[in-house]
């Protein structure tokens, strides 16, 4: 927080100079401290210059970013809490709201009690209608973390966390940049304040609706054109009597204990972005401010000055359930303790008590009436029952040892999604079993076969059955694969296991179902290789490739490398990820190309496939070696061209004088080859530019005690039954990784002594690979479980 205070002083000084916009300016912009957001760093709306321009014109606009970002305005003259102001309103804030879209900001006011012209006295929160709602959170705190990408991570003091996801509309950095905010904390920043309960309706993704609080918050209601900004709206009615915007009565201010305070005037207004929510593809909810205007006294303008506020609530309740409807009565904008009456027009469907607690009976619709004096608010509520269950888990490819999360969505009898738990039960344990951890259910595949699982809602008749088909693990294949961008190698050439897996999860916004592929394809291998490389990636099957599957993006340490599956018009899309399978190059349709045991696959990226390019590769005489064994590598290249939808490849020619890094530097001869000794550091990565090959230490079968190293290991017995003993000959500690034939790591444990007993009794019979990592290197053992 000390960093933020220092920054605030800087911004106060820097903004104060250029917010002096002539004698006619009503206010100065004193401080602008945005939180990260999609409009930050956009010159016209998310910079100090944009904030400083607010005092010039109501047509200006500045974004406060996500929760906590704020703006302080200083009136040049006292803003009076005048009794003759229309409806008691003293000033109006204008934002960027429109029908169906609001981004509420919490308002604070301050009186310059010490007379020094600085906002250094007591801030009082304007207690708008949501101040009294149970969903409003006091003392909320959020820390934002800058990342290598445009996305911004956040975590709060309520055990929440998430990410402000960058969208395709605003392509700048979302964390305030040094270019516009030179003194902003560079890595993280923390904000605190009042969090308003979210009210985002995203059931229709094409029309996302945010419901504003009734009164007392910024950026909630639109400006009404053609009306003097001096004439305020009446906040106690649903119609717009004045200029629109968000009117504020200084008498709504409360102290830190929630008690109303009586201020005869104020000098400063602070607006704080009040939501920590997302509007889906529209981005995060962030308060925008365009102008402020004080109100002139006019006793002739009068109107209604009380209101019954019924807070947003669900219009559905499940049969047998309960729901609380909250309501408050306000007189002149201040909450008053008046008796609120609740009633139902059909008690067979709904009953409601004197506190607003609704109990649901039979399914159907009923109206709940809420009233104070002669003011009535009516809400129609549907009592629903679960109608259908939709299984969300992808069960297309399961193997012994796999564990998958079971998930389902329940829809009510009206077709709407229900927030209700489901239960999973296995009808048998032929292929696996269901278990529960916390509030979630999982299926553990034990052996090949089928198991039927029932999904249902407790106390209701709706249910769904699903069949788990656990496949044998011996249908996997080994392929020799590498992954590289134009600049770096992401996965050196090595043998990887590829098999049936959940391919639907790696296709973003997919248009096709890839769960039913009945053969191992290039798609399976590419997904396995990219996962092995430890990168984030997305495939697409959209219009850019005519609906064919292609690799769209690969992200490594925040750097993205894109491809468009063979699209060349316009040329900006001519970048592509290409999979070279044996001697053929493929741009798309990876799910249609079968692979075989021992295939060689090189996944690489080309910046512009409309121009010829050189495909270069590095080959090694051995993929595994012993200590001080001689290895020969070959560096060669071929010219490639993209014509008529296909990639043609010339004959390979050697690359002479190419640098080879294998512990030390070596250079290829005229024939493109180089020789070197492996030394004792195995495994070894041999590289040349963006090409690389992994040389493993030769696998040792049986009980082995390697010589020549003080950090070697003995593993026994082999074959083993339940307990496997690992002895470090001179090693005080080591890491143990045990994987099955699929390459999936089954055991990852750490020993802090030279002797370790590994309990492997739960493992199925078969072959396993044990990797032991010590301080001086790594050793691999092939083991048999009886």
N, C-alpha and C positions, 0 to 999 in steps of 0.2 A: 504493500500500500504506500510505502514511502516513495517508491518510484512514481506512482500516480500523482502524488501531491506535488512532486518536483515538476512533473510535466504540466500539471494544471497551472502552476505559476507561469511557466513559459508560454503556454497558450494564451493565458490572460494578457500577457504583455504583447504578444505578437498580434493577437486579434484586435486588441483595443485600438490600435493605430488605424487600421483600414476599415473599421466599422463606423467611423465618424463620417456620415454621409450627408452632411449639410444640416442647416438649422431646422429643416422640416422633418428630419428623422425622429421617430417617436422613441426609439430605443437603440442601444448599442449591443452588439454581439460581444460578450465578454469572454466566454470560454466555450470551446468546442472540443469534446473528448469522445470520439466515436468508439464503439466496440467494433470488432471485425464484422464484415458483412458484404453482400454482393455489390453494393453501390460505393463502398469505400475505395478511395484512390481514383474514382472517376472525377475528373476536374470540375465538372459542372454541378455535381451533387454530393460528392463525398470527400471534399478537401477543405482546408481552412479558408481558401479563397471563396468557395461556395458558401460557407457559413457566414463569412464577412459580408457577403452581398445581400443577406436577408433584409437588412434595414433599408435597402434601396427600394424594393418593390415586392408586392404580394406575389408576383410571378416567379420569385426565386424559390429554391427548394434545397434543403440539405437533409441527408440521411444520418440518423444516429447509430446505424448498425444494429446488431443484435442486442440482447438484454444488457442493460447497464450503461450503454453509450448515452451521453448527455450533452445538452446545450444550455448555457446560461445567458439570458437576456437581461439588460439593465435599462429600465425606463429612465428617460432623461428628466422627467418630472415625476413627482409622487403619483402613483396610481391609487386613486382614492376608493375606499369602500363607502360609496355614497348612498344614502338611503333612497334617493330619487332615481337611481339607475334602473332602467327597465328590468323587471323581474329580479332585481337585486344583482344583476350581472355587472362586473367591474372591468373585465377584459375578455377578449376572445383570441384563441389560438387557431391558426389555420394550418392545415397539412395537405395531404395528398389522398385523402379518403374518397371513396365513391361507393355507390350502392353495392352492397355485398362484399366490400373490401375495407377493412379497417386494421390499423396497426397501432394499438393504443399505447400511449406514453403516459407515465405517471408524472403529475405536476406538483412542484414544490414552490413555495413563495417565501420571500424574506423581506423584512423591514430593515432599512439601514439605521439601526438604533444608535450606533456610535458615530454616524454622520461622516464617515471617512470615504464614502463612495465606492467601497469594496464589498463584495459578497462574503463577508467574514463574520456575520452575526448568526442567528439561529434560523435554520431552515424548518419550515412547517409544511407537512404534506397536505395536499388538497384531498380531503376524504370524499372522493366521488362515490358513485353507487357501489362499485366493487370493493371498496375499502372494507365493507362489512360482510363480504361473501366468504364462506369457509374455504374456498379454493384459492384465496389470496394468501401469499406467503410473505411474511415479514423477514427481514434480515437474511434475504437470499443472497448467495455469493457465487459467482462464476469466474473461473480462470480459463482464459483462452490461450492455446499454445500454437505458435507458428509451426508449420510443417514445410517440407521441401516442395510440396505441391501447392496449389491454390486453396485446397481444403484447409479448414481450421479446426483443430480438436478443441474440445472443452470438457471440463468437469466441474461439478458444483459441490456445495457443502451439504447436499442431501443424498449423497451416494449416486448421483446421476452423472452421466457422461454421454458424449456423442460427438458429432461432427457437423460443422457448417459446410455442406457440400457445394463445391463450385458448380455452376450450371453453364449451359452453352450460350447464354445470352451475354453475360458479362465476363470477359476473358482476362481481366486484370487480377492482380493479387487481392485477396479479400482481407488479409491482415494489413493494417496501416503501414505504408511503405516509408522508408527514410526520405524519399524524394519529396513527399508532402508533409511528413511528420518526423522530422529529423531527431526529435528527442523522445519519440514514443519508445517504450520498452521493446527491445528487439526480438525477444524470444517468447515472452508470455506477459499477460496483463490480467489484472483481477478487478472486477466490478462488484458492487453490492447494492442492494436496494429492495424495493417491493416488487414481487413477481405476481402478475395477474394470471388468473386461471385461464388456460387456453380454451378457445371456442372456435376451432377450425373444423369445418365440415368439408371433408374431402371424399365423400361417397361418390361424387361425380368428378372424376379427375380433370375433366375439361372445364369445369366451373366450380373452383374451390371457393368456398364462402367463409368469411370470418365475421362473427357476430360481435358488434361493439358493445362496451358497457353503456348503460343508459345515459349517464352524465358524469362530468368531472374528469375526463381524460382527453389527451391530445390525439390528433390524427384519427378521429372516429367518424366525423361527419363532413360531407363535402361543402365547399363554398357555393353559395347561391349567387349566380351572376346578376349584375344590374342593380344590386342593393348596396347601399353605403355600408362599409365595414364597421362603421360606428354603431349601427343598429344591430344589437345582438339577437340571436335566436333565443326562444324560450325553451330551456332545457327540460321543462316539465310536461311538454306535449310532444306528440309524434310528428306533427307538422312543422314546417319551417316558417316562422313569422318574420325572421330577420335575414341577416347575411349568411346564415349557416355557420360552418365551423364549429368550434367547441368552446362554448361560453363558460366562464368561471366566475364564481362569487367568492371573494376573499373570505367571507364568513364560513366557507366550508373547511378552512384550514384547521388542522389538529396538531397537538404537540406529540412528543414521543410516547406519551402514555395513552394517546387516542382521545384526549379531551379537546373539545372545540376551544379555539382561542379567538379573542376579539382584537382584530388589527384594524386601525383606522385607515391605514394605507400600506402599500408595499412598494419596494423599489426593484426587486429582482425576481425573476421567474426562471426556474430550472425545469427542463423537460427531460425525462429519463425513459429510454426504451424499456417497455414493461413486460415483454414476452420472451420466453425461451422456447420458441416453437417454429415449425416449418410449414410453409404452404405448398409442400410438394415441389412440383417442377417450377413453381414461381419463386422458389427460394425462401430464405428465412424471413420471419416477420420482423420488420425493423421500422421504428417510428420515423416519419418524415415531418419536417416543419418548414413552412413557407413564410409565415408572417405572424405578427401579433398586433392587436389594436385595442386601445383602451376605449371605454364607453363614456359618452357624455350623459349627464343627468337629464332625465326627461320623465317627469312624474305623470305625463299624459299617457305614456305607453304602459299598459298594465295587462295582466293575464293570470292564468292559473299558476299557483306557486306551491303546489304539493303534488306528490306522485307516489303511486304504489309500484315498487320494483319487484318483479318476479324474476329470479335469476335463471339463466339457461339450465334446462334439464332435459333428460331424454324423453322422447315422445313414445317410448316403448318400455314395457316392463314384463318380465317373464311370469307366467302363471305361478302363483305361490310365492312370488318374490315381494320385496319391499323397496321403496325409494323415498328419499326425503326431498320435498320441494321447499326451497328457501325463498323468503320474501321479506322485504323491509318497507316501512312507510317513512316518507320524508316530507317535512314541512319547511319551506324555504331552503331546501337542499340539505337540511340537517335531520339526521335519523331521530325519530321519535318512537317511544314505546307505546304504541296503540294496539288494541286487540285486533288481530288478523283472523278472519273467519275462513274456514275451509269446508267445502262440501263436494259431494259427488252426485251426479245425476243418475247413476245406476250403481247401487251398492252391491248388486250381484257380481259386477265386474270389478269395481274398485271401491274401496273405503278409504277415508282419510281422517286422521285424528286432528286435534286442535293445534298440534305442532307441525302439521304439514307432512306427517309420515303416511305414505300411501301403501296400502296392502292390496295385492292383486288376487282376484278370485278366478272366475271363469274367463276364458278367452273372449275377446271382443273389444269394443271401443266405449269409453266413457269420458265425460267431461268433468274436469275438476275446476270448481269455481273458488277464487280467492278474492276476498274483499276487505276493504277498510272504509267505514262510513258508506258513502254512495259510490265509491270507485271500485270497479270490478275488473278482474282479469280472469280469462277462461283459457284452459289448456285441454286439448283433446289428447288422451293417452290410450295407446293400444296395448291390450294384454295379449301376449303372444306365447306360443309354445314352439319348441324346437321342431323344425320340419324336415330338414335334410342335413346330412354330414358329408363334407367334402374332404377327402384325405389329401394332405399336402406333402407328405413324405414321398420321396422318389425311391422306389424299391426295385429299380430295373436291374441293378447289378450288385449282388451280395455274395460274399465269399466267407468261408469259415474264419472266425476271428473278427469280422466286421461288427461294429456297433453303430446303429443309426438312430437319430432322434425321430420319435413319432410325433407327428403334428396333424391337426385337423381343424377345419373351420365348420362352425354350425350356423345354419341359416334358419330363420324362423318361418312360420307358416305364411308370412307375407313376403318372403324372399329376401329379407334383410339380414345382414351378418349379426350374429349374437355373440356377445362377450360372455361365454360360459364355458366351464371346464368340461373336458371329455375324459373318459376312462378307456384304457386299452387292456384287453385280457387275451392271453393266448389259449386257443382251444386245445392245443397239444404242444409238445416240445420236440417234435420229430427233427426239425432243422434248427431250432433256436428257442429262446425264451424272452419274455417281456419283463423288464424290471423298471422300478420307479426311483428317481433320484430327485429329491425336493418336490417340485410340482410338475416335473417333466417325466415322460415315459420314453424308454429306449427299447430297441430290439437288438439282442445279441445273437448273431449267427454262429452256430456251434458246428454243424456238419451239413454236407450236401443233402438236399431234400426240400420238402415244402411244409410250412407251418401256417395255419390259418389264425388270424388275430381278429378279435371283435372290438370295434370302437363304438361306444354308446355314451349317452347322457344319463346320469343318475336320476331316477324317478320319472323318466320319460321313456316312451316306447321307441324313439328314433334310434337306429343303429346302422352300422356299416361294417362289412367284412372285407378283409384284405388278405391276400395270399403272399407270403414271403417265399420266394424261390431262391434258395442258397445254392450257388453253383460250385462245382469242384474248382479248386485253385490251380489244378495242373493244366488249365487251358491257357494260361498266360504265355507270352512270348518274350524273348529277349531281342532287343534291337540295339544297334550301335548308333549313338545319336549325339549331336552337338547343337547348341543354340547360340547365335551371335547377332549383334546389331552391326551396323557399319563401323562402329567405333570400338566395341569391346566384346569379349567372349563372355557369355553368361553360363554356359555349360560346356566344359571340355568334352571332346569325343570320349564316350564311355558306354559300357553296356548298361542298359536300364531294363527293368521289367515293365511290360505294359499288358494290361488286361481290361476286362469289362469294368467300367466304373460309371459314376453318375455324370454323364456328359451334359445333361440339361443345365446343370449348375454353372457351367463355364460359358454359356451362350447368353449374352446380354439381350434382353427384350426379344427373345427368340420367337420366330414365327413357325418353327417346325419342332416336332418331338423326336429326340434322339435316343430315347430309352429302348426302342425296339430293334436296334441294329444287331443283327444275328451273326456278325463276323467281326474280327478285330480289324480296325481300319487305321488309316493314317491319322485320323482325328484322335483315336485312343492314344496313339504313340505321341503325338504332339502335346496333348494334355498332360501325359505322364512326364514327358521331358521338361515341360515348363514348370510343373510342380517340383520336379527334382532340382531345377535351377533356383527355386525359392523366390520366384518373381510373381507379381500380380499380372493377370492377363484376362482378356475378354475376346471371345469369338462373336461374330455377328453373322446373320443370314438375311440381311436387308436388301433394299433395292440397289445398293451400290454394286453388288455382284449378281444382280438378277435373281436374288433369293438364295444363291448358293452360299455354303458355309465358308467363311474365311477368318483369318486371324486379324483382329482389329488393333489391339493395343497390348503392349508389354511394358510394365512399369518396374523399374529397378532403382531403388534408393531415390524415389521421387522423380526420376527421369522417364518420360514416356516415349516410346517408339511406336508409331502408328503404321497402318497399312490399310489399303482399300480393296484388296481382293482382285486386282486386275483392272480396276476402273482407271481410265486415262483422260476422260473428258469431263470437266476441265483438267488441265495438266497438273493443277495443284493436288489432285487426288491420285497422281500416278505413283505414289509411294506404295510399296507392297512388302508383305511378309511372304516368303517363298519357301516351300518345303521341297528339298531335293531328295527324292526317294530312289536310292541306287543311282540310276543314270538319268532319271526324269525329274523335271521341275514342275511343281504344281502351285497355283495361286489360290485355288478355292476347291470346293466340292470334296474336302478332305474326308467327309463321312462316307463317300462312295468308293474310296480307293483302298482296297484290301492290302494288308501287309503280311509278311511271312517271317518265320523264325530266322534271325541273323541279318535282317535287312539293315542297310545303312541309311540314316536320315540326317540331313543337315538343314536346320531351320535358320534362314538368314534374311536380312532386310536390305532392300534396294530403294534408294531415294527417289529415282525416277526411271520407271521401266520403259519409257518411250525412247530412251537413249541406250545404246549397247553398254554392257557392264562386264567386268571380269569377276568370275566366280573363282575364288582361291580356296585351296584346302591344304591341310597339313595331315599327313599320314605317318603312322609309326609302325615299325616292323613287329612290335610286340605291344599287347595291351596290359601285360603284367610282366614283372621281371624280378630277379633276385638282386641282392646287393652287388654292386660293381659289375653289373651285366652290361654288355655293349648293345646299344639301341641305335638303329638307323631311322631317320625321318626323311620324308620327301615333301617338299613344298612345290606345288604346281598350280597352274591356273588355266582356265578356259574362258573364251569370250562367249557371252550370251546375248541373245536378241529376242525381243518379244514381238512376234508377228502373227497376225490372224488368230489371236487368242491363245497361242502356244509359245513356249520358250524353247528356242533352239540353242544347242550347246556345241561349240567347236571341239576339236581334239585338244587334249591337255598338253601344255608345254611347261618345262621346268622353270622355276624361278631361281636364278643364280644370285649369289651374294645376299640372300635373305637372312636376316638375323633370327636365330633360334635361341630362346631363353629356356635353359634347362638347369637351373641352379646358377650356372655361368652362361656367358654368351658364346654362341657358335655361329658360323656362317655357312650357308649352303654353297656347294661347288657349282660348276657349270651344268651338272646333271640334276641340280635341285636338291641333292641329298646332303646330309650331315651326319656324322657319327659322334657319339658321346657315351660315357659310362654313367650309369645311374647313381653311383655312390651309395651311401647308406640311408639317405632320406627318401624313403618310400612310404606312401604313394607320392608321385612326382607329377606336377603339371608342366608339360612342355608347350611353349607358346611361340607364336610368331604373329604379331599384330593382333587381329581379332580372331585368329585361329588358335585352337589349343587341343591337346590330347592328354588324357589322364592315364598315367602308367601306374598300375596297382602293384602292391607287393604280392607275389605269388601266393595263392591260397594253399594252406597246409592242411592235409587231411589226417585225422587221428591225433594222438597225443603228441604234442610237439614242444620241444624246448629249443628255440632258435639260439644259435651261437653268435658270438661276436658282439653282443650287446648286453649291458648290465641291466637293461630294462625290458627283458623278454619275459614271456608268460608260459605257464603250463596249464592245460585245460584237461580235466579228466572227470569221470570216465567218458569214453566215446566208443560206441553208443551209450546213451544215458537214459535213466528212468525218470526220476523226480528231481534229484539234486545234482547240480553241476558245480564242480569246484574249479575256481580260477586262482592260480597262485602266481603272484608277481615276483619273479626272481630278481630282487633288488629294487622293486618298485614299491613305494610307500602308499600309493594311491592310484586309482585308475578309473576310467569310465567304461561301462559295459553296454553295448548295443546288440540286441539279438533280433534278427529279422527273419521272416519266413521266405518262402520261395517267391512271393509276389514283390519282395522288397520292402514291405510294410514293417516298420519298427514295432515290435511287440513288447520288448523290455528295454528300458533305459534307466540304468541304475549307476550309482557312484559308490566305489569302495574307498574307504579311508585307511585301509591297512593292506598288508601284502597278501592276505588270504581272504577269499570271499566265496561264500556258498550261495549259489543262485537257485532259488526255488522255482522250478519250471514244471511242476507237476500238472498244472492246468493246460499245458500245451498239448495239442494233438500230435499224434505220431507223424513223423516225416522228417524232411531235411531242413536244416536251419543254418544261417550264417551268423557267426559270432564275431563282432569287431571289438577289440580292446584298445582303448586309447590311453597311452601313458604319457609321461612328460617328454619322452624322447622319440615318440613316434606311435604308429598304429600297427596292429597285427590282426590278421583275419584267419578264422578257423571255420571249416565246414564240419557240421555236427549232425548226428542222427539221433532222433528221439524215438525210443522203442514204443 
